[in-house]
């Protein structure tokens, strides 16, 4: 009898281990307009006015990518991350400016839906920016629960600006919801709450992890913070703490919250069963906003490190963002790679690791990098990608080369188009200023194959129109 009980216990333990390995928790911390050069592990931190010990600790315990790429605007990046597809395919190639319908149609399947279908608890706390009308909220796209803002943080300034009250534009609200019910308005998203929201997001994320562990469910936590998007307003607990201004104070805040999340995972005893990712949606903003009539410091001069450009450009400063992935005993600690990886690769990679089923009825542009992440392959398998700015193809990235068909220095500058593309060697010229098309005309012959294939795929599978209403089914 004792032997039989012992065998039963062993079997249960083995089954638990297998389940934990098959369904690790997934945490994605997604910063907003956070440049490559901000964390200490990329040369920022103290050079930006505030040390980042928790970011550095995460990099020491995980794998750091120096060539992790995203799309160059908020909405497209979030679409690519969650669907594994170029944002142009989902109709979300640009940030929305009007008040009409936008965002993901319900036909699109998100990472949250994929993991929910595999038994995961799914929680999102933060900025959505993929729909603000009925049927387009996070809880309509696979998340069990959500607390945050539907759109962008610049809307927190609206009620403080002259003329807004008479404009007829609705005030932005923080919202809360659960799957199966329409989200409710919680409070206005204004300058009073703007510096407080990321504190609340952190607390809600920690509570979600606790509840999921208590329920013995694997979980997917998506935490798209509002920092460091304009306006730059640190929490009162961090004002003046760095001694180097609001931006450095906010960097301290981000680092502190990141540490809280890591410490909570340790306290819950789930460190080895948790994949933890820290990254961002695009590079830094381009303009100092102190010429507004706001009564707060709103400067947003982020750092892209050695790379040229800011968001809304096709330069590396817009495309490359910080990235660390940690999974103890699975992903080698203290390692780094300059292999090309794109945000849309996370969808098939996490699907493979968690043994979740991806949709088979659509093009997935992401590449499964699970074997590369786990150290079983030396290369990522991605040689390059198409560089979009909105719906326009600005260029093509291939290995250490960049082809530019169009360029602009920032979102508010003149766009230049070229008869012959400009070519940059990113190893020799990270600022992308020295055009070396001649004598390297062999590079386009190698690099443009992926563009030809991409254009053909768009003709065979036309993109979902921007503003497409539900219900939607591709022809």
N, C-alpha and C positions, 0 to 999 in steps of 0.2 A: 504493500500500500504506500509506504514512504517513497519507494523507488518510482512508483507510478505518479505520485504527486510531484516529485522532483522533475520528472520528464515533462509533465504538464507545464510546470513553471518555466522550464527551459524553453519549451516550444512557444509559450506566450511571449517571453522576452525576445526570442529570435524574431517572432512575427512583428513585435513592436519596433525592433531595430530596422527591419526591412521596410516597414511602413514609414518610419521617420526618414530613412534615406530616400525612399521613393517620393515622399511628399515633404520636402523641406519648406520651412516658412520662407517667404520672400518679402523683403523690405526694400522699397525704392524711395530714397530721399531725393527729391527733384527740386533744385533751387531755381529761382527765376532771375534771368539776366545776370548770371554769375560767371564771370570771366575765368578763363584758364589760369590766369596768373594770381588768383586770390588766395588759394590755400598755401600753407607753408610747404607742403610736399611738392608744390610746383614752383617754389621760389618766392611765394608771397608771404602771407603771415606777417612777420615782423617788418618786412619791407613795405607792407601796406598799413602799418601802424598798430597791429595787434597780433600777438602770437596765436597760433592755431594748434595747440597741443593735441586736441581730440581728433582733428582731421589728420594730423601727422601720425597719431597712434593707429588710426584706421588704415592708413597706407602701409604702416609697418606690419600690420597683421593681415593685410590682404594683398591684392594685386592691383597695381596702378597702371592705367593706360594713358600714354601721352598723346595718342592719336585717336581719341574717341570723338566721334562727330555727330552732329545733330542737324536739323534744319534751322534756318536763320531767323525764324520768327516763333513767337510763343505757341500759337495755335497749331501750325504745321508740325512742330516738334512733338507736341503732346499727342497728336494724331498718329504720327509715325511710331512713337514709343508704344502706344497702346494697341495698335493694329498690325504692326510689322510691315506696313506698306508706306510707300511714298505718299505724302499728304495730298498730292495732286489727285491721286486715285480716289480718295474719300471725299473730295470736294472741300478740303480744308487747307488749301495751299496758302491762304492769307489770313491775317487777323481780321475779324469782323469790325466794320466801322459803323454800319447802319443798325437799325433796330429790328430788322427782319429776321426770318428763320435762318439759322446757320448751325453748324456742328455735325456730329455723326448721325447718319441715318441709322435706324434700328437694324438694318440688314448687316451693317458692319459688326464684326465680333471683336471685342476688346480682350486684352489680357485678363481683365477681371472676370469676364464671362467664361473664358476658357478655364480659368482656375476654379471658378465657382462650380462649373460643371464637373470638376474633378474633386469636389468635396471640400474646397477651401472656404473659410470665412474670409470675406473681402471687405476692407474698409478703406475709405479715402477721406483725407482731412486736408483741405486746402483749396487751391485755385484749379478750376476745371477748364474753362475757356474752350469747351467743345460743344456748347449748346446752352441756351438760357430759356428755352420755351418748353412747353409740355411735351414729354416724351424724349427730351434731349438732355436730361440731367444724368449724373453719374449712376444714380440708382435705377436708371433705365438701361444702363450699359454694364450690368454685372456686379455692381457694388452693393453689398448688403446695407451699408450705411455710409452717410456722407455728412460732413460739416465743413462749410467753407463758402467761397464766393464763386458765382458762375462765370464771371468774366475777369477782367484785369484790374490790377490795383490802382492804376491811375484814376479809376472811377471813384476812389475814396476821396478825391479832392473836389468832386463836382459841387457838392453842397456848399463849399467854401468859396466858390468862384462867382464873380459878378455875372448876372444874367442867367444863371442856370435855373433859378427858381421859376422864371417865366418862360423857359424853353419848351416845356411840355415833355421833356425827356424824364422817364421815371428814375427815381433814386435807386441806387444799387443797395441790395440787402445781403447780409450774411444769411445763408440758408442751411437748413438741416433736414435730412430725410432718411427714410429706410426703403428698402426694396418693396415694390408693390404699392407704394403710396406716393402721392405728389409731395415734393419737398415744401416745407413751410418757411416763411420769412422769420428770422430770429431777431435781427436788429439792423439798423442802418450801417452800411459800410462807409464810414466817414473818417475824418482826420482824428476824431477822438478814439475810435477803435482801431485805426490802422496800425499803431505801434503795439497794440495788445494782441492782435490776432494770432501771431505765430506762437506765443506762449500757450494760448488755448489749443492750438493745433497739436502742439507737443504733448500736452496733458491728455488730450483725447486719443492720440496715437498710443500712448503708454497704457491707457485704460483698455483700449481695444486689444492690445497684445495680452494683457492680463486676463481679460475675459475669454479670449480664444484659447489660451493655455488651460484655463480652468475647465473649459468645455471640451478639452482634448481634441481640438480641431486644428489642422494646419491652417495658417493664415497668410493672406496677401495684404500687406500694408503699403498703400501708395500715399506718400506724404509730400505733395507739391507745395512747398512753402511759398509765402508771398515775398519774402526777402530774396533778392535784393532789389526788387523792382521799385521804381520811382513811386511815391516819395520815400526818401531814405529817412526812416523814423524808427530808431531803436526803442525797445521797451524801456519804461522808466527805470527799471533795475539796472540798465546798462548805460544810461546817459552819463557821459563824462568818465566812464570807467576806464577807457583806454588812454584818455588824456590827449588823444589825437583827432578828435572830431567825430561827427556822427557816423561816418562810414566805418571807421575803425571800431567804434562802439558796436555797430551792427555786426561786424565780423566776429567780435568777441561773443556776441549773442548767439550767432549761428553755431559757432564752435561749442559753446556751452550746451545748447539744445541737442547737438549731435552726440555729445558725451552722455547726456541724460538717456537718450535712446539706447546707446550701447550698454550703459550701466543697467538699464531695465532688463535688457535681454540677458545679461549675465545673472541678475538677481532671479530671473524666472528659470534659470538653468537650461536655456534653450540655445545657447551660443552655437553649439556644434550642429544644431538642426536648423540654422537660420542663415540664409543668403542675404547679405546686407550690401546694398548698392548706394553709393553717394555720387550724384552727378547733377547736371543742370540742363535747361532747355535751350539755351543759346548764349552767345557771348554778351559782353556788357553793353549798356546803353551808350548813346553817343553824345548827349547834350547835357550841359549844366543848366538845370531848370530854375536857378535862382533869379531869373528874370521874370518869374511869375509874381503875382501879388499875394502868394501864400505867406503866412506868418511863421512858417517852419523852415528849417534848413532842408533843402531837397536836392542837394548836389548828388549826382550819380556819375562820377567819373571812375568807372570800373577799370579793371586791368585784364588785358588779354595776354599778359606776359610778353614773350618775344614776337607774337603774331600780330599782323596788321588787321585792323578792322573792328567793327562792332556789329551788333545785331542789324538786320536788314541789309547786309552786304554779302558778297560771295567770297570774302577773304577768310583766311584761316581763323582770325580772331572771332568771327561769328560762328564758325563751324566747330572748332575745337573747344571742348569744355572739360573741366575736371572730371575724372572718373576713377573710382575705386570699387572693387568688389571683394567682399570677404566671405569666406566659408571655411571655417577651421577644419584642418585635416583633409580638405578636399581641394581647395585652391591654395597654391603655394604662397606662404606669407612672405612679405618683404620683397616681392618681385615686381618687375615693371616690364612693359612692352610698348613698342612704337608701331606695332601692327595696326592697320586700319580696321576700326570697328565703327559701326553706325548704330544709333539708337534703335532703329527698326530691327536690328539683329537680336535684341533682347527678347522679342516675342517668341521666335522659334527656339532660341537657346533655353529659355525658361520652360517652354513646352517640353523640350527633350529631357531636361533635368528632372522635371516633376512628373514626367510620363503623362502629360496632358494632351488632349487631341486638338490639333489645329484644324481650322476649316479647310476643306479640300476643294471648295467651289469658287475660289478666287486666287488671284496672284498674290503671293506673299514675297515681298522684296527682301526681307531679312534673311540672313544666313544663320543656320544653326552652328553656334560656336562652342557648344558644350564641351567637345573634346579638346578644343584649344584652351578654354578656361580651366579645364581640369588637368592641363599639362600633358595630355596624351597626343597632342599635335603641336608642332613648333610654329605654325602659321595660322592666321585667322581665317584664311580662305577668301578674304575680300581684298581685291586689288584696287578698288575704287568705287565711286558712285557719282550720280548726277547731282550737280549743285543747282538747286532751285532758289530763286528769290520771288516769292509769290508763285504765280503760274508760269513765270518766265524761266527758261534755262539759262543761267548765268555762266555756267562752265561745267567742266568735268575734272574730277580728281582721279589720278591714276598713279599708284605707287607714290614716289616722291615728287611727282609732277602735277602742275595745275594748269589747265587750259581755261582762259577767260574769254568768253564771247562778249560779255557786257560787264561793266564795272561801275560802282558808285562808292564814294567814300563813306557815306552815311545815308540814313533814310531820308534826310532833308536836303540832299545834294543832287546835282545833275547826273543823270545816267549817261555813260559813254558806251556806244556800240562800235564794234570793230569788224571791218571787212575780213581781215585775217585775225584769227585769235591770238591773244597774247599767251605766252608760255613761260611759266616760272619753275625753277628747280627749288623745291622747298628746303632741301638740305643746305644749299648755298645761299638761299635768298628767302628767309622766313617772312620778310616784309613784302614779298611779292611786288618788287619794283623793277627788276632787271629782266626785260623781255628777251628770252633766248630761243625764240622760235627758229631762227636761223643761227647755227646750222642744224638744229635739232628737229627738223621737220619729220623725222622718223617717229617722234613721240605721238603726234596726232594719229598716225596710222595704227599705233597700238592702243591708244587711249580711247579712240572714238568708237571702237567696236561695241563697247557697252552702251553708248548713246544710241547707236543704230538699233540694237536689240530692244532698248527701252522704248524708243519711238514706235517700233513695230508693235510692241505689247500694248501701247496705248491705243493704237488703231484697232487692234483685235478686241481689246477690252476697254472701251471708252470710259474716261473718268466720270465719277458721279458729279453732276452739275452742282456748283456752289449754290447753296440755298434750297437744295432739293428737299421737298416735304415727304413725310411718310404717308402711306406705305410706299416702299421702294423695292423693286426687284430688277436686277440688271437684265437687259434684253439678251 
